[in-house]
Amino acid sequence: MKKILSLVLAVAMMLSLCSFASAEGFSGEIKIWVAENVVDFTKAQVEVFNAAHPEYANMTVIVEPVGEGDAATKMITDVEAGADIFGFAQDQLGRLVAANALEVVFEDNAAIIEQTNDAGAVAAVKMGDVMYAYPMTSDNGYFLYYDKSVVTDPTDLAKVVADCEAAGKNIYFEINSGWYQTAFFFGAGCTLTYSTDDLGNIVAMDCNYASANGVKALKSMINLAKSPAFVNGSSASNATNLGAIVDGTWDAGAIKAILGDNYAAVKLPTVDGYQLGGFGGFKMLGIKPQTDEAKLAACDALALFLTSGEVQLARFEAVGWGPSNLEAQQSDAVKSDVALSALGAQLAFCVPQGQYPGEYWSLATALGDDILADKYDNYTDEQLMEVLVTFQTTAGSYISK
């Protein structure tokens, strides 16, 4: 109760900081787009907000179901017709900024966001030093689920594999996916990121896969794929004879049902002397540019409230979304969630997923498919370096000319 009360007081303090910008109120309409499973929740929270802000008594808020994947595309297609506040995933930030579909976060609110959210979420809502959105979750990423009656040491991949082999169980890891594959490359110390111009065109790449670290990562995947316990995949619904699986929070229920009392989860293990890393994902709320200052102030106040610690914790309890707010993360309810705790530990070793060309995902799949086909099993380090030089050169060819 004390923690909940402190969250409420913190939110009240946050809102008071921006109250000077909203004291005059706003009597028009504000449209919000959020994922379908949080529409009713968001409507209820808007009512809480309105009750605490009589200056907005005549404001009409419409909440519509538009998922994070569709919202960015709809906004870019027609900013003027889009929602005033909308949820989206961090990998869409560059596209939205390039399309002038995002208002820069109000300065005082940006300071609050910096102080109250985890570092990964704060980094995810920025381009350079400019903050363009309000962090809402830190809950998209992957980690290790395992059967604790089988796996004795989940901190080392070689030991996880050995335990699964000994028990006749499977370990699932989708190494032909450009998303999961980065666990090895990024963990080994490699980088692969793209930069965009103001129009959203990919204009630069920072990649060092063709390096000793890249060869190390590639060899780790090759060795994993050789195990008779290894199965390429990441879907719990398709898993059989499950000993361990690299997966995300979305499959927690399915894995609990499979493993029962032996259900467990931790951050990804180490392999060949390095910690597996990868992509981290975050959901956020953005505000489209406004010409009416009173409406902008109302949008800022409402977005700040809907991403506050109090509301993030309530959202977790309602639909299971993992909070980015530091105090909400320390609540007993969140800390007792096995999957979210594992993800929280893993995100410290992840980077926010930025914008990648569609061809990258196909390129990564092709590399993984070659590993699965045992193409590189007998390659020397020099030959593996040649493979990565070709990969890196091809990845660089996707830059706009």
C-alpha positions, 0 to 999 in steps of 0.5 A: 500500500505504501508503494502504491501511495508513493506512486500516486503522490509521484504522479500528482507531483508530475502533473503539477509540474505541467499544470501551468501549461494546462491551467486554462484547460481545453474544451475540444476533442482529443483522439487516442489510438492504443492496442485493442486489448487496452482500449477499455483500460485507457478509457477508464484511466482517462476518466481518472485523469478528468476527475483530477483535472476539472479544467478539462471537464469539457474536453472530449477524449475518444479512444480507438483500437489501433495497434502499435504496428498499424498506428505508425503507418496510418500516421505517416500516411496522413498525419492530419487525419491521425490520432492526437496521441498514439501508441507505437513501438520504438522501431517506428520512431525514426519513420515518425520523426521523418514524417513530422508526425511527432511533437517534441516532448514538453521540456518539463515532462522530458525531465520527469521521464528521464528521472522516472524511467529505465535507461533503455526506455529513455534511450528508445524515445530519443533521437540524438538528444531530442525526446519525441515520445513518452515511454510506456513499457519495457517488455519486448525482448527475449530471454531464457525459459527453462525446465528447472528439473532438467537445467541445473545451471541456466547461466551458461549455454553449454551447460544448458545444452548439455543438460537438455541432451542428457535428459533427451529434451529440446532447446529452442533458439531461432538463429535464422531470425534477424531479431534473435540472431543479434543475441550472439553478434551484439553479445560478442561485441558487434554492431549493426545499426542504420541511420536515416535522413529527415525523409526516413531514407536509410543513409548510413550503416554502422556494422562490424560483423566482419571482425574477430568478434563476428567470427566468434559469434558465428562459431557459437551459433554453428556449435549450438546448431550441431547439438542433437538437442537444438531445435530452431524456433521460438514459438512455445505453441510449437514446442515439444519435449521442452527443456529450454527456449529463448522466447518473450513474455508473450509466451509466458502463459503457454510455457507455464502450462507446459512446464508446470511446477518446473517453470523458470526463466532468467536472462540469457546465458553466457556462451564462449565467454561472453554474455548473450545480448540482442534487441530490446523493445519498448512501447511508447505514446507519441503526440502529433504536432498541434497548432492549438497550444491549449490542446497541446498542453492537454495532450502533454498532460494526458500522455504524461499521466497515461505513462506514469508509474501509477498507470503503468502498474495498473496496466501491468495488473490489467493486461500484463504489460511490463512497466518502464517506470522505475518505481513500478518495476520495484512493485511486489507484483512486477518483481514476482512475475518470473518472465518480466524479472528475467526480461528486466535483467536481460534488457541491461544487455540489449540495445533498442531496436532501431529502423532496419531495411526489409532486406536485412531480415532476409539477409539474416535469415539466409545466414541462419539457414546456411548454419542450419544446413551445416554449410559452415561446419568445417569452415576455417576462421578465415573462411568464416570471415569471408562469409561475414565480409560478404554479409556486411557488404550486402547489408551496406548495399541497402543504404539509399544512394 
